[in-house]
Amino acid sequence: MTHTITTPAPIVTPEGFLTHWQGHRRLTRRVIEAFPEDQLFTFTAAPPMRPFGTLAWEIHQVSELTLDGLLTGTWTEPDWRRGTGTDRAELLAEWDALSARLEENFAAVDPAFFGQQHTLPWGQMSGWAATIYTIDNEIHHRGQGYVYLRALGIEPPAFYER
C-alpha cells in the first residue's frame, strides 16, 4: 500500500485574504461617509465612548502598523496623537492611500512571515494573528459606528455589501 502525503490547500490564499481585508475597508469607508460632517468627530451615543471619526483614525493607524510590520518586521507603537484630525476629507484621503498601499504591497509579504511570532506594541502574536486582530478591531469599531448612525436616525450601509 502506498501512502501519498499531500499538502492541504490553504483555507484562504494571500490574494483572497487581501480581497477580504479590502472589503472591510470599503465598508468602513462607507460608514465614515454616512455620518453627517458635523457629527463624525463629535457624536457619541454612549459617553465616554469616542466619536466614530476618532475610532476610524485608530483603525487606520492599526492597519498601517500591521502593513508596515508585515513588510518590514518592525512593529512600532503608533503615535496616537497623529491622525486625530477632524477633517473627513483628510481621513478619507489617508484611508484611500493606505488601501492603495495594501493593494500594491500585500503580495510582497512572505507567506512564512504569517506563521512567525512578532513583538507588537500589545504583545506577542504571529503575523497571521496580528492581521486578523487588525480586521477584528475594524469590525468592532465599525459596529460602534453602526450604533451611532442608528442613534442619529441614519440607516448604516448594509454590512454584507463589502
Summary of the structure (lengths in Angstrom):
residues: 162
radius of gyration: 17.7
end to end distance: 48.6
largest distance: 72.0
contacts: 436
relative contact order: 0.20
helix: 57%
strand: 5%
